[in-house]
Amino acid sequence: MIRVKVRGNETIEQMVRRFKKLCEKEGLNRDIKRTSYYEKPSERRRRRQRKSMKRIVKDGF
């Protein structure tokens, strides 16, 4: 659970901005988008394989 405490003279806009950054950092937006529609098991497997290939290429193997 993400909690945002108000700091000193912080405005609501600044607090919401910090909350959004924390959500982004935790990956909540990605999870919500992924679970908002049905993904076939084969598509899920393909997505995971692409992700692992990106990681392998990035590491330089």
Secondary structure, DSSP 8 states (H G I E B T S, - for coil): -------TT--HHHHHHHHHHHHHHHTHHHHHHHHTS---HHHHHHHHHHHHHHHHHHHT-
